[in-house]
Amino acid sequence: MGSAPARVVPVRLNPELVMAVDERAADEGCNRSELVRRALRAYLT
């Protein structure tokens, strides 16, 4: 979705969601930001 330079977009997540994101990221071998990018791409396409 685009090749422009990335922007930082702050979002607020409750502690339980952060924990779930971090666990899934660890399972998939990526960091939190990459997992969120993947999830947003999947949701939006």
N, C-alpha and C positions, 0 to 999 in steps of 0.2 A: 504494500500500500504506500507507494510514494518513495522517492529517493532523496527527499530534502533532509537537511540535518535534523537530528532528533531534538525535541523540546522536552524539558522536564515539566511534568504535570503532576503536582501534588494531589493526592487523594487521601481520604481518611478511611481507615478500616478498623473494625473492632478487633480486640485481641484474638478472639477465636478464629476470625477469618485470616488474620496474619499468620497464625500458627498453621492453619490448613494450607495456605499458600506456600509457606516455607517448607512444610513436609512434602508437598507435591513437587516443589522445585528440587528438593534433595533427591526424591525418587527418580526424577527425570534428568538429573545431572545438569541443571541449569540454575541461574540465580532468580531471585524474586522478580526482577524487572522483566527478564526474558519470558518467564512464565505468564506474567500479566499481559505482555505484548501478544503472546501466542493465543491466550484466551480471548483477548479483544478481537484479534484477527478472525478467529473461528466464529465468534459471536456476530461479527459484522459482515461476514461474507456468506 
